[in-house]
Amino acid sequence: MIGVFDSGHGGLTVLQALTRHLPRQRFLYLGDHGHAPYGNREPEEIYRLTVAAVERLFGQGCRLVVLACNTAAATGLRRLQQTWLPQHFPDRRVIGVLVPMVEAITGVPWMADIRTGRHRGEPRTVAIFATRHTVRTGAFVEEIGKRAPEITVVQQACPVLVTLIERAAPEAVLRRAVRRYSALLMRQLQGVPPDAVILGCTHYPLVADLFAEALPPGVEVLSQPDITARSLKAYLQRHPEFDTAGGDEAPPEFFTTGDAARVSTLATRFYGRPALFRAIGAEALAGVR
Ligand code: DGL
């Protein structure tokens, strides 16, 4: 099994792309709906919840876990990979959604000697919409800047958007919020449209059309699901020991720390197909509230 983790429904946008690009892999999804949203929490709490979720997925038989949550990945993926994983599960792996996006936007492979990646192209401005916490970590700014300093990165936090999406707010409410964040971004940019926009939260592809509508025409809107799926495909080719492909296609399994019936109803709407969640106790994830 390949585990896919998010604080709630957002990772379903990634899972959908993973199943499309890798239909024979076995996926197990865990949404920590009982603790969502992560984006306004303290870093240590986000880290503890993430570690607990990964441990839970390992306990279900996953040997590879994809953190389909920028907030979790930006906060603690490196620390988790460098300290917790080698100590507790040296033969398992955890990867995220931030690395594939940084590679895609800069054209520089993550492991490249980044001195060779300097000033490769024309100056560009890339804007990132993300949770408040992802913005605070500065992870996108730092990692893009190291690889492609010709890119100016401008960040805009969208603090209530995940909560609105998780609550299945009416489209008019979502549209208003997206318009407000887009206007704040354009104010930061003094009205000059960016060359591209990254939806740096896996919940946001669910309102990608609203972002496209709110931004000036012609701005490219990049979201993570397909980029992550292509990256996982390449990863499995490099690391066949984590390949879980069976002879036939098997639907993913779904777990939540929230109310399974409610989560399943909303998930079907977001995922585009039935997604029947089973509950695991929220207290199982590190006892954080
Ligand atoms: N989908 C998560 C992300 O990519 C949302 C985080 C949250 O729960 O605030 O950042």
Boltz pocket constraint, residues with backbone or C-beta under 6 A from the ligand:
constraints:
  - pocket:
      binder: B
      contacts: [[A, 6], [A, 7], [A, 8], [A, 10], [A, 11], [A, 36], [A, 37], [A, 38], [A, 39], [A, 40], [A, 68], [A, 69], [A, 70], [A, 71], [A, 72], [A, 131], [A, 134], [A, 162], [A, 200], [A, 201], [A, 202], [A, 203]]
      max_distance: 6.0
